[in-house]
């Protein structure tokens, strides 16, 4: 709790171009939570280096992502928006938690298996212990809730296990976090292969909608989206392509799958795909405009970066000092 409010933490990697999956599964749901929660949103640049990055590109992407958080509607006066690498407590706590995490647990992580297969020439220890750094992000702020897409649930589960294990030994040190998912959009699939998630790293650029895609590109990609042969707009397991498009449409318009089925009853896939494309273009337009405007205001963004890092450091240090004391590190002499 901070000032009587529950704490919320989430983060995104500054790797690749953000997709509609990132937006609908996470960012969009982050907005308007700051009245109820004390919110921390990190640009997790330390996570990004588990795969090789070009340094200047990483720096630029991190700044763009931080700007995008604000463009999406997060007021930096009410939400702590900061770079993970500016708060050293993340790495310090991660080391401690590494000593409370088992190799067997990390071996079971599906994201590790996927990434190790993709980057067979660079299966580094950071990639393996990635979930421990993620646990430290969350536990450092004593977070109660963590809004994420479905692909991150396994990491949240291991975070809870590590926290419970630590608490069982040292007493109630960490708050046990709960995941939080939006009504629609927690699992947006590739437009070219609905058995896979929409991903920043997909080589086929038609498979993902990027947040900076212009309206024509968005509509073209939806027109090309893989669908099924039943020619009916129905939300069911047997039609994964259409189901994904319905999911996207609902997340963008606030409609339910039943309302969507009714709206497109008797209409063809062409009409439906166009409507989905337009609904996406409509939500991206204001986001892109605000992003461009904010990007021009260097001093404002610099100030957000500085002030929020100070705030995050303050809360991070509180937890870190408590943990260090509990495990028996000598106290500092002032
Ligand atoms: P990342 O950067 O891959 O994704 C950021 C957020 O977007 C969600 N997401 C999706 N949601 C729905 N459909 C999709 N196709 C889709 N693709 C991505 C993710 O679930 C995530 O919420 N390890 C995390 C970053 C992280 C983090 C944390 C998150 C580091 N520390 C602490 C929460 C709390 C990651 O790589 O997310």
Boltz pocket constraint, residues with backbone or C-beta under 6 A from the ligand:
constraints:
  - pocket:
      binder: B
      contacts: [[A, 9], [A, 10], [A, 11], [A, 12], [A, 13], [A, 14], [A, 21], [A, 22], [A, 23], [A, 24], [A, 25], [A, 26], [A, 27], [A, 44], [A, 47], [A, 133], [A, 134], [A, 137], [A, 138], [A, 146], [A, 147], [A, 148], [A, 149], [A, 150], [A, 151], [A, 152], [A, 155], [A, 185], [A, 186], [A, 187], [A, 188], [A, 189], [A, 197], [A, 198], [A, 199]]
      max_distance: 6.0
